[in-house]
């Protein structure tokens, strides 16, 4: 029973610091009338404190698949239509609509390795013939975002403006 309570609290504490997590799990549980006491081995405690003190990156180098890139008169409308068509064909894969002066860009996925990006590109290229790999910085909150099952997913996109030459084209 206590293990179930600990697992439930783990779900709630996701994304918090280790100290906040330990505090959350050690609070008394009113339903089970119990509490959890955490004791750590000395070297484990030092490792946890060292990890907690590290500065976590806010971005990571990764890959996305660029499925649309245009600066024409109807580029914005075409970008939104491309994004919507992708969402229908590939539910659950995050899409991003960006404006990098003077172009509208639609990218998909949050791939951390080239292999992962190539697998996604191979799935996408049949429906989006101009798709190509794009390498650049991906915000950590987007990488860590847990994707929901397709029937439960809500669109995940952003319209953002970024300075030119942020990413490199492969």
C-alpha positions as CSV (number, residue, x, y, z in Angstrom):
1,X,0.0,0.0,0.0
2,X,2.8,2.4,0.9
3,X,4.5,1.6,-2.3
4,X,1.4,2.6,-4.2
5,X,1.2,5.9,-2.3
6,X,4.9,6.5,-3.1
7,X,4.3,5.8,-6.8
8,X,1.4,8.2,-6.9
9,X,3.5,10.9,-5.2
10,X,6.3,10.3,-7.7
11,X,3.9,11.1,-10.5
12,X,2.9,14.4,-8.8
13,X,6.5,15.3,-8.1
14,X,7.7,14.9,-11.6
15,X,9.7,17.9,-12.7
16,X,10.5,19.1,-9.2
17,X,13.9,19.1,-7.5
18,X,15.0,16.1,-5.6
19,X,14.6,17.9,-2.3
20,X,11.0,18.9,-3.2
21,X,10.3,15.3,-4.2
22,X,11.6,13.9,-0.9
23,X,9.5,16.5,1.0
24,X,6.4,15.5,-1.0
25,X,6.8,11.8,-0.4
26,X,7.4,12.1,3.3
27,X,4.2,14.0,4.0
28,X,1.6,11.8,5.9
29,X,-1.0,10.2,3.6
30,X,-4.5,10.8,5.0
31,X,-6.0,7.9,3.0
32,X,-3.5,5.3,4.1
33,X,-2.7,6.9,7.5
34,X,1.0,6.4,6.9
35,X,4.1,8.2,5.9
36,X,7.3,7.4,4.2
37,X,10.7,8.1,5.7
38,X,13.6,8.4,3.2
39,X,17.2,7.6,4.4
40,X,20.1,7.7,2.0
41,X,23.5,6.2,2.0
42,X,26.1,8.8,2.5
43,X,27.6,8.6,-0.9
44,X,24.2,8.5,-2.5
45,X,23.2,11.6,-0.6
46,X,26.3,13.4,-1.8
47,X,25.6,12.3,-5.4
48,X,22.0,13.6,-5.1
49,X,23.2,17.0,-3.7
50,X,25.8,17.3,-6.4
51,X,23.2,16.6,-9.1
52,X,20.8,19.0,-7.6
53,X,23.5,21.7,-7.6
54,X,24.2,21.3,-11.3
55,X,23.0,23.9,-13.7
56,X,20.6,22.1,-16.1
57,X,20.6,23.2,-19.7
58,X,17.6,25.0,-21.0
59,X,18.2,23.8,-24.5
60,X,19.7,20.7,-26.1
61,X,21.1,20.1,-29.6
62,X,18.7,17.9,-31.6
63,X,16.8,17.4,-34.8
64,X,13.4,18.2,-36.2
65,X,11.9,17.5,-39.6
66,X,11.1,20.7,-41.5
67,X,8.0,20.0,-43.6
68,X,7.3,23.6,-44.8
69,X,9.4,26.6,-45.6
70,X,8.1,29.5,-47.6
71,X,8.0,33.3,-47.8
72,X,5.4,33.7,-50.5
73,X,2.2,35.8,-50.3
74,X,0.1,32.9,-48.9
75,X,2.9,31.4,-46.8
76,X,1.1,31.8,-43.5
77,X,-2.1,30.2,-44.7
78,X,-0.1,27.4,-46.4
79,X,2.0,26.8,-43.3
80,X,-1.1,26.5,-41.1
81,X,-2.7,24.1,-43.6
82,X,0.4,22.0,-43.7
83,X,0.6,21.9,-39.9
84,X,-3.1,20.8,-39.7
85,X,-2.6,18.1,-42.4
86,X,0.4,16.8,-40.5
87,X,-1.6,16.6,-37.3
88,X,-4.3,14.6,-38.9
89,X,-1.9,12.2,-40.5
90,X,0.5,11.9,-37.6
91,X,-1.4,12.6,-34.3
92,X,0.7,12.8,-31.2
93,X,3.9,14.1,-32.9
94,X,4.5,17.8,-31.8
95,X,4.3,20.4,-34.5
96,X,5.9,23.9,-34.5
97,X,4.9,26.9,-36.6
98,X,7.5,29.6,-36.6
99,X,8.0,32.9,-38.4
100,X,11.7,33.7,-39.2
101,X,11.6,36.9,-41.1
102,X,10.6,36.7,-44.0
103,X,9.6,33.0,-44.0
104,X,7.0,30.8,-42.3
105,X,8.3,27.4,-41.2
106,X,6.7,24.2,-39.9
107,X,8.8,21.7,-38.2
108,X,7.8,18.5,-36.4
109,X,9.2,16.2,-33.8
110,X,11.8,16.5,-31.0
111,X,14.5,14.1,-31.9
112,X,17.7,13.9,-29.8
113,X,19.6,11.6,-32.1
114,X,20.2,11.5,-35.8
115,X,18.8,7.9,-35.9
116,X,15.6,9.0,-34.3
117,X,15.3,11.9,-36.8
118,X,15.9,9.7,-39.8
119,X,13.2,7.3,-38.6
120,X,10.7,10.1,-38.3
121,X,11.8,11.6,-41.6
122,X,11.3,8.3,-43.3
123,X,7.7,8.1,-42.0
124,X,7.0,11.7,-43.0
125,X,8.7,12.0,-46.4
126,X,6.0,10.1,-48.3
127,X,3.3,12.6,-47.3
128,X,5.5,15.7,-47.3
129,X,7.9,15.3,-50.2
130,X,9.9,18.5,-49.4
131,X,10.6,17.4,-45.8
132,X,14.3,17.5,-44.7
133,X,16.3,17.2,-41.5
134,X,16.9,20.4,-39.5
135,X,19.5,20.5,-36.7
136,X,19.2,23.1,-34.0
137,X,18.5,23.8,-30.4
138,X,15.4,22.4,-28.9
139,X,14.1,23.8,-25.6
140,X,14.3,21.2,-22.8
141,X,10.7,21.7,-21.8
142,X,9.6,20.6,-25.2
143,X,12.0,17.6,-25.1
144,X,10.7,16.5,-21.7
145,X,7.0,17.1,-22.5
146,X,5.3,13.7,-22.4
147,X,3.3,13.1,-25.5
148,X,-0.2,11.8,-24.9
149,X,-1.8,8.9,-26.8
150,X,-3.2,10.1,-30.1
151,X,-6.9,9.9,-29.0
152,X,-6.1,12.1,-26.0
153,X,-3.6,14.5,-27.6
154,X,-4.1,18.1,-27.9
155,X,-2.1,20.0,-30.6
156,X,1.3,21.1,-29.3
157,X,2.6,23.9,-31.3
158,X,4.0,27.4,-31.0
159,X,4.2,30.4,-33.2
160,X,7.4,32.1,-32.4
161,X,9.7,34.5,-34.0
162,X,13.4,33.7,-33.8
163,X,16.4,35.6,-35.0
164,X,17.8,34.3,-38.3
165,X,20.5,31.6,-38.4
166,X,19.5,29.9,-35.2
167,X,19.6,26.4,-36.7
168,X,21.8,24.8,-39.3
169,X,20.5,23.0,-42.2
170,X,21.7,19.5,-42.9
